[in-house]
Amino acid sequence: MSKYKVIMKKSLAENLKGAGHEFVRDVESKSRKGYRAFIFIQTPGLIEDMLKFNQE
């Protein structure tokens, strides 16, 4: 069973997609109306790139 990681920041999601991480889908945020949540398959590489892209 795969674990998923939900990303709320659009620019981070775009960077992760561009880096080749497995994007599942986007959905409307349940907690923040008008916002999108971007769902990825969670991998160690995804977490590393999240940290890298957030520092830029």
C-alpha positions as a printed Julia matrix, in Angstrom:
56×3 Matrix{Float64}:
   0.0    0.0     0.0
   1.38   3.38   -0.99
   1.57   6.32    1.34
   0.57   9.71    0.07
   1.88  13.19    0.78
  -0.46  16.17    0.48
   1.1   19.43   -0.7
  -0.8   22.69   -0.27
   1.7   25.02   -1.95
   1.15  25.19   -5.73
   4.7   26.3    -6.58
   6.18  23.43   -4.55
   3.84  20.94   -6.27
   4.9   22.26   -9.68
   8.59  21.91   -8.77
   8.03  18.35   -7.55
   6.15  17.41  -10.72
   8.98  18.92  -12.78
  11.52  16.87  -10.85
   9.68  13.71  -11.9
   7.92  12.74   -8.68
   4.77  10.65   -9.04
   1.78  12.99   -8.96
  -1.54  11.3    -8.14
  -4.13  14.08   -8.43
  -5.29  17.4    -7.09
  -8.44  17.95   -5.09
 -10.21  20.85   -3.44
  -8.9   21.39    0.07
 -11.38  20.32    2.74
  -9.96  22.69    5.32
  -9.35  25.76    3.13
 -12.12  26.59    0.69
 -10.88  27.87   -2.66
  -7.52  26.12   -2.34
  -6.23  22.99   -4.08
  -4.4   20.09   -2.42
  -1.83  18.27   -4.57
  -1.32  14.59   -3.77
   1.94  12.73   -4.43
   3.24   9.23   -3.71
   5.49   9.65   -0.66
   9.1    8.55   -1.2
  12.37   9.47    0.51
  13.35  11.42   -2.62
  10.11  13.41   -2.48
  10.81  14.48    1.09
  14.4   15.47    0.21
  13.23  17.55   -2.74
  10.48  19.16   -0.64
  13.14  20.35    1.8
  15.38  21.53   -1.04
  12.66  23.42   -2.92
  11.31  25.06    0.26
  14.76  26.53    0.97
  14.96  28.19   -2.46
